[in-house]
Amino acid sequence: METHGRTYADQAGIKLRDTPSPLYRLLVLSLLLSARIRADTAVAAARALSDAGMTDAKRMADATWQQRVDALGVGHYRRYDERTATQLGDGAELLLREYKGDIRRMREQGRIKEGLREVPGIGPTGVDIFLREAQEVWPETGPYIDGKARQGAERLGLPTSSSRLAGLVAERDRARFAAALVRAALDKKVVEDVRAAV
């Protein structure tokens, strides 16, 4: 956790709080990270969308398709940029229509996973990413140690049971711990760094 325990939200410049804009930005990041593209590229694209002012559902919906494509391009998210720009616009419209642009309404209704799955471009992987990071501000969603994090745990020689992994760290550190495990699953250099430090 010391060297690789940075959440993807933090890396994308999202100061995660239980307020609409950071949670929306986390949703966008989750959509970008769930595509078959490098995590650093997805993080850069999420930053570029935020830098272009698309920090909530209304602003995303108000942006033109071309503005979304251009922002994704700034983040070098080019392989899926046109489809993703459409999904971002459609998802923002859905959030405005069904939840008044506020993801917290899904939580209030007790249907976080179902609500997230309604958003275009958010599949099971996107839901996992969102909940893995959101447990920092929504502790009741945790401990959330998904399959990718368990894969990283296995590479590090740690237990692969979600409950046993969650028990290794304090509740406040679970999102960072899960992010570090995911980084170990995605990059064997992370595993080598950890083993060299032990």
C-alpha positions as CSV (number, residue, x, y, z in Angstrom):
1,M,0.0,0.0,0.0
2,E,2.9,2.4,0.7
3,T,4.2,2.3,-2.9
4,H,1.1,1.3,-5.0
5,G,-1.9,2.1,-2.8
6,R,-3.1,5.1,-4.7
7,T,-6.8,4.9,-5.8
8,Y,-7.5,5.5,-9.4
9,A,-9.8,8.3,-8.4
10,D,-7.0,10.1,-6.7
11,Q,-4.7,9.5,-9.7
12,A,-7.4,11.1,-11.9
13,G,-7.5,14.1,-9.6
14,I,-10.9,13.3,-8.1
15,K,-11.1,14.2,-4.4
16,L,-13.7,11.6,-3.6
17,R,-16.5,12.9,-1.4
18,D,-20.2,12.0,-1.0
19,T,-21.3,14.8,-3.3
20,P,-22.7,14.6,-6.9
21,S,-19.7,15.9,-8.9
22,P,-16.9,13.6,-7.5
23,L,-19.2,10.6,-7.6
24,Y,-20.1,11.4,-11.2
25,R,-16.5,11.8,-12.1
26,L,-15.8,8.4,-10.5
27,L,-18.6,6.9,-12.7
28,V,-17.0,8.4,-15.8
29,L,-13.6,7.1,-14.7
30,S,-15.1,3.6,-14.1
31,L,-16.6,3.6,-17.6
32,L,-13.2,4.6,-19.1
33,L,-11.2,2.1,-17.0
34,S,-13.6,-0.8,-17.9
35,A,-12.6,-0.6,-21.6
36,R,-9.7,-2.7,-23.0
37,I,-7.3,0.2,-22.7
38,R,-4.3,1.0,-20.5
39,A,-5.4,2.3,-17.0
40,D,-3.0,5.3,-17.4
41,T,-4.8,6.3,-20.6
42,A,-8.2,6.0,-19.0
43,V,-7.1,8.1,-16.1
44,A,-5.7,10.8,-18.4
45,A,-8.9,10.8,-20.4
46,A,-11.0,11.2,-17.2
47,R,-8.7,14.2,-16.2
48,A,-9.1,15.7,-19.7
49,L,-12.9,15.5,-19.5
50,S,-12.9,17.2,-16.1
51,D,-10.4,19.8,-17.4
52,A,-12.9,20.5,-20.2
53,G,-15.6,21.2,-17.6
54,M,-17.5,18.0,-17.9
55,T,-17.6,17.4,-14.2
56,D,-21.3,16.5,-13.7
57,A,-24.1,14.9,-15.6
58,K,-25.6,18.3,-16.7
59,R,-22.3,19.6,-18.1
60,M,-21.6,16.3,-19.8
61,A,-25.1,16.3,-21.4
62,D,-24.7,19.9,-22.4
63,A,-21.3,19.3,-24.1
64,T,-21.5,18.4,-27.8
65,W,-20.5,14.9,-29.0
66,Q,-17.4,16.5,-30.7
67,Q,-16.4,18.3,-27.4
68,R,-16.5,14.9,-25.7
69,V,-14.5,13.3,-28.5
70,D,-11.9,16.1,-28.4
71,A,-11.5,15.8,-24.6
72,L,-11.0,12.0,-24.9
73,G,-8.4,12.7,-27.6
74,V,-6.5,15.0,-25.3
75,G,-6.3,12.1,-22.9
76,H,-5.1,9.9,-25.8
77,Y,-8.3,7.8,-25.4
78,R,-8.6,7.3,-29.2
79,R,-9.4,3.7,-29.8
80,Y,-13.0,3.9,-28.4
81,D,-13.4,7.7,-28.4
82,E,-16.5,8.0,-30.7
83,R,-18.5,5.2,-29.0
84,T,-17.4,6.4,-25.6
85,A,-18.4,10.0,-26.4
86,T,-21.9,8.7,-27.3
87,Q,-22.1,6.6,-24.1
88,L,-21.1,9.5,-22.0
89,G,-23.8,11.7,-23.5
90,D,-26.5,9.0,-23.2
91,G,-25.4,8.1,-19.7
92,A,-25.5,11.8,-18.6
93,E,-29.1,12.1,-20.0
94,L,-30.2,8.9,-18.2
95,L,-28.8,10.2,-14.9
96,L,-30.5,13.5,-15.3
97,R,-33.8,11.9,-16.3
98,E,-33.8,9.1,-13.7
99,Y,-31.8,10.5,-10.8
100,K,-31.7,14.3,-11.3
101,G,-28.0,13.9,-12.1
102,D,-27.1,12.6,-8.6
103,I,-25.8,9.1,-8.3
104,R,-26.5,9.3,-4.5
105,R,-30.2,8.7,-5.4
106,M,-29.3,5.2,-6.5
107,R,-27.9,4.6,-3.0
108,E,-31.0,6.2,-1.4
109,Q,-33.1,3.8,-3.4
110,G,-31.0,0.8,-2.4
111,R,-30.2,0.0,-6.0
112,I,-26.6,1.0,-6.5
113,K,-25.6,-2.0,-8.7
114,E,-28.8,-2.0,-10.7
115,G,-28.7,1.7,-11.2
116,L,-25.1,1.7,-12.3
117,R,-25.8,-1.1,-14.8
118,E,-28.4,1.1,-16.4
119,V,-25.8,3.6,-17.5
120,P,-24.6,3.0,-21.0
121,G,-21.0,1.6,-21.1
122,I,-21.1,0.4,-17.4
123,G,-21.1,-3.4,-17.3
124,P,-20.0,-5.7,-14.5
125,T,-16.4,-4.5,-14.6
126,G,-17.5,-0.8,-14.5
127,V,-19.7,-1.6,-11.4
128,D,-16.7,-3.4,-9.7
129,I,-14.4,-0.4,-10.4
130,F,-17.0,2.1,-9.1
131,L,-17.8,0.2,-5.9
132,R,-14.1,-0.7,-5.2
133,E,-13.3,3.0,-5.2
134,A,-16.6,4.3,-3.7
135,Q,-16.2,2.2,-0.6
136,E,-13.9,5.1,0.6
137,V,-17.0,7.3,1.0
138,W,-19.8,4.7,1.0
139,P,-18.4,2.2,3.6
140,E,-21.5,0.1,3.5
141,T,-20.6,-1.0,0.0
142,G,-17.5,-2.6,1.4
143,P,-15.5,-4.5,2.0
144,Y,-15.4,-4.5,-1.8
145,I,-12.6,-6.7,-3.1
146,D,-13.5,-7.7,-6.6
147,G,-12.1,-10.5,-8.8
148,K,-9.4,-8.3,-10.3
149,A,-8.2,-7.3,-6.8
150,R,-8.3,-11.0,-5.7
151,Q,-6.2,-11.8,-8.8
152,G,-3.6,-9.3,-7.6
153,A,-3.7,-10.8,-4.1
154,E,-3.0,-14.3,-5.6
155,R,0.0,-12.9,-7.6
156,L,1.4,-11.5,-4.3
157,G,0.9,-14.7,-2.4
158,L,-1.9,-13.2,-0.2
159,P,-5.2,-14.9,0.7
160,T,-7.8,-14.7,-2.1
161,S,-10.9,-14.6,0.1
162,S,-12.5,-11.2,0.1
163,S,-13.2,-11.3,3.8
164,R,-9.7,-12.4,4.7
165,L,-8.2,-9.7,2.5
166,A,-10.5,-7.0,4.0
167,G,-9.3,-8.1,7.4
168,L,-5.7,-7.2,6.6
169,V,-6.3,-3.5,6.6
170,A,-8.4,-0.9,8.4
171,E,-11.8,-0.1,6.9
172,R,-10.6,3.4,5.9
173,D,-7.8,1.9,3.9
174,R,-9.8,-0.7,1.9
175,A,-10.2,1.3,-1.3
176,R,-6.4,2.0,-1.4
177,F,-5.6,-1.6,-0.6
178,A,-8.0,-2.8,-3.3
179,A,-6.4,-0.4,-5.8
180,A,-2.9,-1.7,-4.9
181,L,-4.1,-5.3,-5.4
182,V,-5.5,-4.3,-8.8
183,R,-2.2,-2.7,-9.8
184,A,-0.5,-6.0,-8.9
185,A,-2.9,-7.9,-11.1
186,L,-2.3,-5.5,-14.0
187,D,1.5,-5.0,-13.7
188,K,4.1,-7.7,-12.8
189,K,6.5,-4.9,-11.9
190,V,4.3,-4.0,-8.9
191,V,4.6,-7.6,-7.7
192,E,8.4,-7.4,-8.2
193,D,8.5,-4.1,-6.2
194,V,6.5,-5.5,-3.3
195,R,8.5,-8.7,-3.2
196,A,11.8,-6.8,-3.2
197,A,10.6,-4.6,-0.4
198,V,9.7,-7.5,1.9
